[in-house]
């Protein structure tokens, strides 16, 4: 899912991830929040690796 966020939103992926976390939090779905936190962690790793390559 993190790769999809990277491909779809690029450097602005952090905003999409934050919006998803907020949406799940507002719905009281803690598992959804946890999922998107994991997506955030993976997305940040992708961004870090991207910076090292370029």
C-alpha positions in Angstrom: 0.0 0.0 0.0 2.9 2.4 0.7 4.1 1.9 -2.8 0.7 2.8 -4.2 0.7 5.9 -2.1 4.2 6.7 -3.4 3.2 6.2 -7.0 -0.1 8.0 -6.7 0.8 10.9 -4.4 4.6 11.1 -4.6 6.1 13.5 -2.1 2.7 14.6 -0.9 1.9 11.0 0.2 2.3 12.1 3.8 -0.8 14.2 3.5 -2.9 11.3 2.1 -1.7 9.1 4.9 -2.5 11.7 7.5 -6.0 12.2 6.1 -6.6 8.4 6.1 -5.4 8.2 9.7 -7.7 11.0 10.7 -10.6 9.4 8.8 -10.2 6.1 10.6 -9.7 7.8 14.0 -12.9 9.8 13.6 -14.7 6.6 12.8 -13.3 5.0 16.0 -11.5 2.3 14.0 -8.3 1.8 15.8 -7.2 -1.1 13.5 -7.6 1.3 10.5 -5.4 3.8 12.3 -2.8 1.1 13.0 -2.8 0.0 9.4 -2.2 3.5 8.1 0.6 4.1 10.7 2.3 1.0 9.3 1.8 2.4 5.7 3.3 5.7 7.0 6.4 3.8 8.3 6.9 2.0 5.0 6.3 5.2 3.0 8.9 7.0 5.0 11.3 4.2 4.3 10.6 4.5 0.6 11.2 8.3 0.8 14.5 7.7 2.6 15.7 5.2 0.1 14.7 7.5 -2.7 16.8 10.2 -1.3 19.8 7.9 -1.0 19.6 6.8 -4.6 19.2 10.3 -6.1 
